[in-house]
Amino acid sequence: MEHTGTHFVLSATNGKVIRAKSLMAATGANYRQLPIENINKYEGSGVYYSATGMNASACKSELVGVVGGGNSAGQAALFLADYAKEVHVVLRGDDLGSKMSDYLVQRIVAAPNIHVQLNSQVTELHGDHHLESVVLEKNDGQKTEMNITNLFTFIGAKPCTEWLEGIVATDEKGFVCTGPGIDEEDLYMCDIYMKRKPQSLETSLPGFFCRGRCA
């Protein structure tokens, strides 16, 4: 991609050249997988990377696992607890509050059907066509198989923004900065931003917008 000053020029894989006055990038991100050999088999059939209403209905009266210690994991655990019989939050460390907001920690601790599995990680997935159970392994090597039928993982994502490197401002993880999230020094690299502030989804390059998980 190039920017001539008045137009964006894109080269498509079929050889065509596209010119536009503005662009919207929505390339998303690749969710980080648990390092389990057969995890691809269960993605969409017991392993998920977001907790939606559709997922929740399938968790009714079931044992559910949530992997991760950030706010996304905490919010998902509380949401799923309204439907599931039990929600097990799996954390490799020994402190639920190290990366999670205190208000979420307090609500999780107070929830009667949420159980926090510290110093643990999911190492095995089992089931013929849909996830039927998982194996949790403690840091000391102790293993426990649990009948968890829905596993939600929130261990981060890598944005698909390599093609934008050096073109627009990104954060340390590669997510594109937009609107108020753009550093002042990056704004002042452009004359237009000397006269106005970027719009909420606008990047450090005026006319180039970004939304979704890549922003």
Buried (B, 14 or more C-beta within 10 A) or exposed (E): BEBEEEBBEEEEEEEEEEEEEEBEBEBBBEBBEBEBEEBEBBBEEBBBBEBEEEBBEBBEEBBBBBBBBBBBBBBBBBBBBEBBEBBBBBBBEEEBBEBBEEEBBEBBEEBEBBBBBBBBBBEBBBBEEBBBBBBBBEEEEEEEEBEBBBBBBBBEBBBBBEEBEEBBBBEEEBBBBBBEBBEEEBBEEEEEBEEEEBEEBBBBBBBBBBBBBBB
